[in-house]
C-alpha cells in the first residue's frame, strides 16, 4: 500500500477530498481507471460520476478498473452512493475490476456485490489486476 501521495498520471483528473483523492482517466476506449488514495469520501462521488457519465456519453459502455489498494478507510455513505450509481448504470457498465488491499474495503465490496449481483470482481494481487487491465485496454484499442 502506498503511504505517500504520488504525482498525478499525465492525462488524469485528480479529485481531492479532505483525507484522500481519486485519479480518473481513460485507459482505452470503453475502459476507465480510478485510482484511490487515503480515505474514500462521499464528497468525491458527484464530480467523479460526472467524469464517468461523460465517458459513457462518448463510449456508451465502460469496463471500470478501480485501484483501491491505497484506501485506508471509506465513508459508509461513499460505498452506498457508489453502489447506487453502479445499480443505476448497470446496463452501461460491462464489468468492475477492483484491486483491494484492506480487509475492510474487501468486505465493503462484498456488501455492494449483494445488491449488484456480483458486478464487482475483487483482486488481491496487483499483477492479476494489471494483466486484466492490459488485456481490456488492448482489446478495445482501435485497430489501424
N, C-alpha and C positions, 0 to 999 in steps of 0.2 A: 504494500500500500504506500502511495506517495504521502509524504508528510509535509511537503512544501509546495507552494503554488508553482506551476510550470508555465512558461510562456504560452500564449495562445497560438494554436496552429494557424499558419497562414491560410486565409480564406474562411476561417471560422468566425463565429459571432459569439462573444463571451457575455453571458448574462450573469450578473453578480447578485448575490443576496447578502444578508448580514454576516453569515458564517460559512459561505461557500460560493461556488459558481458552477455553471454548466457551459461547456463549449458545444456549439452545434454547427455542423457543416454537412454538405452533400459529399458522400464518399463515392458516389457514382450515380448514374440515372436510376431513380427509384430506390436509392439507398441513402439513408440518413444516419449520421453518427452523433450520439450525445455522450459527452464525457463529463461526468460529475466529480466534484471535489468538495470535501468538507460535509456540512450539513445540507441535505436536500430540503429546501424550504418552499412553502407554498408560494411565496412572492415571485418565484421564477416561472411558475407554470403558465400564466397568461402570455407573457412575451415569448416563451418557448413554444407554446401551442400556436401562436401567430406565425412563427417561423415554419413550423411543421405544416400548417394549413396552406401556407404559400407554396411549399414543396408539393403538397397534394394537388393544388390547382395546376401546377406545372406537369406533374407526373401521373396523377390520378391514383396511383397506389405506391406504397412505400414498404420497404423492409427496414426496420429500425435496429440499430446496434447501439446498445446503451452500456457504457462503461461505468459501473457503479463500484468498482474496486477501491476507489479512494473516498467513498462515502463513509463518514464516521458516525452519522446519525441521520434520521429523517423525521420530519413532522408527520404525524398521522394524517393531517389534512392534505399534505403533499401526496401521500400514497392514495388517498381517497380521490383526489382530483385527477391524478394520473389514471387510475382505474376507470373513472367515469369518462374521461376523454377517450381512452382506448375502447371502451364499450361503445361509445357514440360513433367512433370512426373505424370500428372493427372491419367493416366491409372494404375499407381502403388500406388497411394495414395487413400486409401478407404475413408478416412474422415479426416478433420482437425477440432479439437475442440480447441477453443481459449478462455481463461479466460481473460477478459478485465476489466481494472479499469478506464482508461481515455476515455473521450468522443472523443478526437482526434484519439485515436487508434481505437475506435469503428467505427468512420467514415471511417478510412483508410481500415478497413476490409470490410466495405460496398462497397467501391470503388473497392477493389480487387475482391469481390464476383460478381460484374457485369461481369468481364472478366472470372471468374472461374465458373460461373453458380451455385453459391451458395454452393461451396465446403466447405467453412469455416463456422462452426457453432459457433457463439459467445455466451459466457456466462457472466453474470454479477455477479452471485453468486458462490462463491468458492465451497460450498457444492454440488451443482448440477454438476459442472465440475468434482470434485473429485469422485463423485458417478459413472459417466460415465467412468472415467479413471479406477476405481477399477473394474467395470464390464468388460471393454475391456481387462484388464490385466488378470483377472480370466478366461475369455472366451478363451483367446489364450494360456493360460498356458498348457504345456504338461501334459497329464494325466498319472499316473503311475499305 
